[in-house]
Amino acid sequence: MENQRVRKAVIPAAGLGTRFLPATKAMPKEMLPIVDIPTLQYIVEEAVASGIEEILIITNSNKRSMEDHFDRNYELEERLKAAGKNDLEEMIRHISDMVNIYYVRQKEPKGLGHAILCTKSFIGEEPFAVLLGDDLVVNEGGEPALKQLVGAYNEKRTSVVGVQRVPMDEVNKYGIVEPQDKNYDPDKRRIKLKGMVEKPSIDQSPGDLAVLGRYVLTPEIFDLLETQAAGKNGEIQLTDAILRLMDIQTVYAYRFEGTRYDVGDKFGFVKATIDFALKRPELKDELSAYIKELASKI
Ligand code: UTP
């Protein structure tokens, strides 16, 4: 395992998406678009830009739209070509050419840890990445969030969880890490961990460094997930298994660089939509004018 590269990534997309009902009744939340691109595509693009060669998406029975999105659509390609819309045809084809994507079904939504356990035979004995569609990270001009974590893994050869600071009154929404050194250097990106707790109450939180949807894990995690008892909400929690992983290896947090959007939350989703739209040349002038007009009335 010493010199193994992080080649494989898993993207869990089998949650119920209750916060986005009814949109998620027949469609996974990972297919909700930010402007016109499904969040799942942004996540796949980040994985590819981080050197990932094979992706396994964990699905439930709502998987059709995801499989179709990353597959060829010959009829649409032909129609676009016939209409002279070559740019669109190329863009559509590029989505299916990006990377090898596989799918596995999580039969019941028993939690993120249980979802990751479903990928055991695909991963085998390699380090691997996990990316959650809930967190979109934009790092313009810099490295993608996952690539930064892979860099940290390559230096230490041990599991790394991606974190950023969050406001103290929001820690109960996240997995919060506990640094080994309480007075860790706030300028340091890599932090040795002592503990981790899922959605702590504000007064019992070990800090404000929240785990934000990016991980590089070593395969020892699977043995732990196999014996992991149900935790918060009766679900098998990845956080609980990573906590036990700390007994057998040093686990690091990596404070990744970039602006992160919590698109699993309605307000975060709307913010991401506005910010992404403001960066689109075809939308930005009209949208800026509209926002200014709205603001003048509030
Ligand atoms: P969340 O808890 O954010 O997803 O899980 P959710 O349960 O779908 O969302 P809400 O709270 O009901 O709106 C984080 C990630 O883990 C996946 C989800 O798809 C999401 O990407 N997940 C969660 C699974 O794949 N399986 C599960 O059993 C639970």
Residues whose N, C-alpha, C, O or C-beta is under 5 A from the ligand:
A	BS01	UTP	P12 A13 A14 G15 L16 G17 T18 R19 F20 I58 E108 P109 K110 G111 L112 A115 L132 G133 D134 G264
